[in-house]
Amino acid sequence: MTKEELENLLRDVESSRVERTISTADTDKFCEAVCAFANDMPDSRQNGYLLVGVHDDGSLSGLVATDAMVKNLAAIRSDGNVLPIPTMNVEIFHFDLGDVIVVEVVPAILPPVRYRGRTWIRVGARKAIATQEEEDLLIERRRARFPTFDSMPCQHAKLEDLDLDLFRYGFLPKAFDEGVLASETRSIERQLEALCFYSTDYNCPTNAGVILFGKNLLRFLPGDYIQFVRFAGMTRATDIVNQQMFKGCLMTVLPEVDTFIKTAIATNRPVPVTVLREKTVYDYPKWSIRELMMNAIMHRDYRSTGPTMFYQFADRLEILNSGGLYGRVNRDNFPDENDYRNPIIADAMRTLGYVNRFGRGIGRVRAELVENGNGEPLFDTTQIGSFRVTVSWTKFASEVKSSQRGTESSQKTAESAQTADESSQTVAESTQKIERWIANALPTGIRSDARANMVEVMKLIHANSTETAESMAAKIGISMRGVQKILAALQKLGLIERIGPDFGGHWEVVK
């Protein structure tokens, strides 16, 4: 705001966009005004102004503004009483007859905004608490403007935060033919807006624009990266063989991930089938893993601060993603039903050739994995706020080798039984070692019954890192509160650690 604009507001009557006050310490009044302007009930889509040091008739009160007053007003933004956090600015203007402190409030992207649980709105020149019908109207307005996260404006970003060369020369030629591009005369902002990558109403990129073309993506979405780790064994407690972090906008990350899967994951080798014939066997078929990884990128919850986890163990691959089943999709109809958490990103990835939007991906993945010898992929949809898919390492090579030696079916049965016995023996020995280690790791002086329960909790976590407190309580035969106390004690002792958020994360034995 300029001084001239402020003088015009002082001469004008108080309205739905302007409130005047001579009070300097009525924090409740200030917060209610900020909340009301943020809700923008008239839907003017214009900023609201709280003018401190001004009488109702527009005359100045002779205020002498201090730093303490400005700090008190600026604190409204982040004190946690007005939520969602409002976008606002506080500025002092000096006049001969006194100072004016101007609090400028931007209409909220996600109304309704509440002050201490109450929704305040402007009704003409006065404030009021919104009725249920008025609050419902604000909710409908939010849904209509921004039905999904990727369509929302990223208000802290600017046009300069986008790599426009990637948009012009990387994306547009794949989205439109040469004739259409040659006749394009609109500004770059309008071109981006036409594809839902920019909002001219808010003069900033949308979240989709930042995700696809952002120069410094982690500045705006700190969890938007892919963490690849290859472990030597079958748990996260084993040595790390390789690790890599894929970070940056999708226009650069997608080809990097695509190449990585082809060269580092989908390794192949010839396996003799007969004396004269060989068959190429893949540890993991590249198209299937690529499809699963691209689906994780497309469907993830980009509001999460946790990365997409791409883990390779000695016996399997795991892809763990923020964001569970979405919209119409639930455990009963997955994967036959489709819905898109990020439809703008999904459409862009389809344009770039990385995914399709016809609902056939999972079916093709299953067929290719079974044909390659990996078996059915395992989809874990039980976790709140996360989604996990597990692909077993192919067993096809060992089957072909066994077939080449001419092993009879009876011999196979005997060998399988022997292998099962050996496996059971190995598991039993491993379990005994774990039990001994856990018992020795616990400090002395713990009651015998408490010690026994702590051992059982650690054994359950070691066997299945996704065990919940409720399931552990049922298996051990104690209360869930008792399990929670044990988990807190073990964590304090440094014997277990929490990986990921409370919902969607898991426990792990540290050593």
DRENGUGU-57187 format. One record per residue (C-alpha): residue in one letter; x, y, z. Coordinates in steps of 0.001 Angstrom, whole numbers, plus 500000, padded with zeros to 6 digits. Example, Ala and Ser with C-alpha at 12.3 -4.5 7.8 and 13.67 -1.06 7.14 Angstrom:
<atoms>
A512300495500507800;S513670498940507140;
</atoms>
This chain:
<atoms>
M500000500000500000;T501163503521499207;K500528506599501333;E498192507950498661;E496125504749498734;L495909504998502519;E494690508611502305;N491908507451499959;L490873504776502477;L490803507370505267;R488465509591503254;D486203506687502259;V483507505193504510;E484167502047506525;S483298499007504425;S483696495234504173;R487364495827503288;V488240498470505900;E487993498622509683;R489190501580511784;T490078501630515446;I491834503874517960;S492538500968520297;T496171499863520542;A495901496904522934;D492620495089522138;T494184491896520771;D490830490098520521;K489439492873518341;F492508492792516089;C492384489003515686;E488667489040514908;A489265491669512207;V492136489700510657;C490012486527510684;A487068488321509055;F489192489882506300;A490865486519505594;N487460484854505119;D486440487499502533;M482746486696502839;P481728489073499975;D484226487186497760;S485783490454496590;R489192488715496315;Q490732491983497471;N492877492610500521;G491293493881503741;Y492747496640505934;L492713497184509676;L493679500837510332;V494950501404513874;G495040505013515095;V491997506156513102;H488551507284514343;D485363505955512726;D485030509180510729;G488519508753509243;S490289511351511355;L493581510490513006;S493779509911516757;G497319511274517171;L498817507833517701;V502552507546518262;A503364504079516932;T505907501967518814;D507778498791518013;A505795496991520707;M502516497824518967;V503805496578515618;K505139493369517168;N501813492753518903;L499933493072515623;A502457491016513628;A502250488226516224;I498639487579515213;R499948485694512167;S501822483019514095;D500446482838517639;G498253479861516717;N494932481471517570;V493976482370513978;L493996479241511792;P494795478501509015;I497676480961509398;P496668484218507646;T498805485986505055;M499232489555506274;N501559492549506407;V501992495277509057;E503294498740508154;I503506502202509778;F502598505423507972;H503544508803509476;F501306511896509193;D501492515336510802;L498434514589512951;G499607511124514042;D500707507685512902;V498603504986511309;I499452501286511630;V498056499390508652;V497426495648508908;E496904494339505370;V495212490905505152;V495108488698502047;P491937486607501426;A492566483027502546;I493116480279500012;L491432477743502291;P488514479350504147;P486975479195506657;V489583480859508893;R488782480705512614;Y489873482695515644;R489837480442518700;G487396478116516987;R484980480794515769;T484541481888512166;W484430485685511903;I483213487432508739;R482497490958507527;V478822491843507092;G479027495219505406;A480948497555507720;R480753495343510814;K482126492011512048;A479990489034512986;I480300485356513796;A479340483304510750;T476167481266510827;Q476292477585509886;E474978478412506413;E477626481111505925;E480393478757507072;D479116476062504683;L479295478632501886;L482957479325502687;I483698475595502643;E481973475185499264;R483957478133497906;R487209476470498968;R486265473212497290;A485177474941494095;R488362476999493761;F490919474372494683;P489528470850494628;T493013469314494983;F496348470277496534;D498161470515493209;S495641473112491963;M496195475439494937;P498400478546494625;C501841478254496229;Q501690481763497651;H505297481901498834;A506573481194495297;K506999483618492420;L507291483284488657;E511084483589489029;D511075480380491114;L510087478361488036;D512527477090485398;L510675478562482434;D513060476990479896;L511915473546481079;F508333474661480519;R508954476252477091;Y511331473708475574;G510707470574477615;F506972470466478304;L505141472552475684;P506537470689472616;K505149467449474081;A501788468985474927;F501066470835471648;D502050470548467999;E504342473044466286;G501509474938464598;V499761475711467884;L503001476826469531;A503948479033466576;S500681480984466855;E500929481446470654;T500943485145471643;R499887485046475285;S502206486012478142;I504129483250479867;E501869483656482925;R498769483041480804;Q500371480046479110;L501190478528482496;E497703479339483801;A496065477620480829;L497682474385482024;C496916475025485737;F500569475761486579;Y499999479407487559;S497309481559489197;T496972485119487929;D494417485787490696;Y497165485302493276;N500133486152491013;C502008482994491921;P502569479447490617;T500284476645491699;N501692473722493670;A501645471696490448;G503754474363488726;V506315474319491538;I506406470514491655;L506955470235487912;F509219473226487197;G510447474610490564;K514113475637490710;N514343474996494459;L511507472597495174;L512527471606498711;R512225475220499803;F508457475027499300;L507821471278499741;P510576469903502018;G509450466279501746;D509297466144497965;Y512212463869497132;I512909460171496609;Q515238458297498932;F516808455152497469;V518712452805499776;R520095449364498989;F520676447141502007;A523030444163502089;G520542441956503915;M516825441579504449;T516281444293507095;R517157447946507554;A519575446910510294;T522006445460507719;D524828447355506003;I523988449951503358;V525438449019499957;N524227452053498018;Q522130455123498631;Q520920457928496417;M518643460921496748;F516568462106493803;K515580465725494392;G514437468546492168;C511394469292490036;L509664466420488259;M510899467568484851;T514437466634485949;V513704463842488440;L511456461719486206;P514139460964483560;E516718460373486328;V514494457801488055;D513625456207484709;T517306455736483819;F518202454534487327;I515578451786487239;K516743450586483821;T520446450507484706;A520609449766488446;I517416447864489325;A516269445935486247;T519546444033485808;N519373440989483550;R521460437938482748;P521207434982480340;V520155431711481941;P520522428383480015;V517204426631479497;T518544423840477270;V521936423104475736;L521067425235472718;R518787427877474185;E519088430678476738;K516497432941478349;T517069436466479620;V516035436738483246;Y515487440065485066;D515924440411488807;Y513081442918488535;P511351443669485207;K512016447280484316;W508554448242483052;S506801446990486202;I509147448707488644;R509036451868486560;E505222451807486588;L505079451292490363;M507587454079490964;M505803456519488641;N502500455727490346;A504102456511493701;I505294459888492385;M501916460649490815;H499724459657493775;R501845460763496746;D500596463333499253;Y502847466293498489;R501880467995501757;S503813465351503659;T507315466136504903;G508413462516504460;P510088461363501222;T509065458572498894;M511132455599500114;F512556453262497457;Y514353450444499310;Q516142447411497867;F516806444432500148;A518532441134499386;D515171439461498769;R512786442243497719;L512051445830496685;E509831448112498743;I508229451410497724;L506707453310500645;N504754456447499866;S503017459223501802;G499293459212501126;G496976456221501368;L494089455241499112;Y492270458321497825;G488775459380496842;R486632456605495425;V489359453999495968;N489167451814499085;R490478448433500223;D487508446615498727;N487759448000495174;F491546448549494847;P492970448362492186;D489850448072490024;E488722451635490846;N490687454787489956;D490915458257491441;Y493585460950491351;R494883462875494342;N496932465091491989;P495056465263488666;I497168468122487232;I500414466270487953;A498899463037486640;D497924464737483382;A501400466293483034;M503106462920483591;R500833461366480988;T501739464178478562;L505423463484479182;G504894459774478563;Y505643458428482033;V502186457127482994;N498826456341481472;R495458457287482902;F493414454312481782;G493564452170484937;R495415449266483306;G498812449785484983;I498445447535488042;G496994444700485967;R499949444806483581;V502386445020486496;R500937441888488068;A501044439944484815;E504659440906484045;L505908440171487567;V504284436739487599;E505667435928484142;N509163437008485193;G509064434817488297;N508706437527490950;G505196436494491910;E502314438805492797;P503231442239494169;L502057442781497736;F500061445987498319;D499737447159501918;T496737449478502155;T496216449060505906;Q498448451920507066;I496818455304507668;G498359457981505477;S500817455740503635;F500942453095500908;R503485450278500527;V504144447873497664;T506589444969497944;V508080443032494997;S509987439813495676;W513285439062493983;T512747436702491065;K512965432956491722;F512868432185488014;A516628431699487680;S516755428916490276;E513747427197488711;V515376427197485264;K518645425891486684;S516800423104488462;S514917422262485248;Q518162422165483268;R519603419495485618;G516555417379484924;T515415417277488533;E512392415049489011;S509311416338490787;S509872413975493720;Q513402415272494124;K512097418820494045;T509641417958496799;A512372416432498929;E514689419377498345;S511891421808499181;A511196419963502420;Q514893419948503291;T515144423641502468;A512101424343504625;D513644422422507532;E516934424263507138;S515070427567506874;S513067426786510012;Q516263425831511833;T517921429062510698;V514917431104511795;A514874429361515179;E518598430007515691;S518136433630514638;T515217434028517041;Q517244432620519910;K520097435016519161;I517686437936519044;E516110436918522353;R519536436631524012;W520629440004522639;I517445441724523753;A517700440239527239;N521322441363527555;A520589444825526136;L518057445679528837;P519558447285531947;T519502445525535287;G517101446491538041;I513900446085535985;R511137443980537522;S510983440479536049;D507421440862534737;A508187444251533166;R511409442878531719;A509558439939530143;N507016442306528551;M509798444530527195;V511480441503525622;E508197440458523992;V507601443974522583;M511087444082521039;K510658440608519574;L507378441639517951;I508957444808516510;H511919442834515163;A509594440310513506;N507232442926512070;S508159446610512128;T504566447657511328;E503095446137514515;T500753448588516223;A500470449130519967;E496974447663519819;S498090444437518120;M501081444074520474;A498811444482523492;A496535441717522198;K499432439330521526;I501228439924524834;G498065440091526927;I498519443531528496;S496774446871528056;M497558449184525134;R498577451857527654;G501057449366529078;V502503448795525616;Q502772452535525037;K504705452940528313;I507076450126527279;L507630451708523855;A508457455043525491;A510883453357527915;L512631451363525174;Q512929454483523042;K514444456401525966;L516964453559526465;G517956453875522813;L516911450298521961;I514167451189519467;E513468454198517282;R510445455567515488;I510808455766511702;G508379458185510040;P505261459900511462;D502947458584514200;F500476457575511503;G502147455676508676;G505535455201510349;H506936452163512176;W509243451047514981;E512677449522514496;V515144447796516820;V518213450058516783;K520930447388516868;
</atoms>
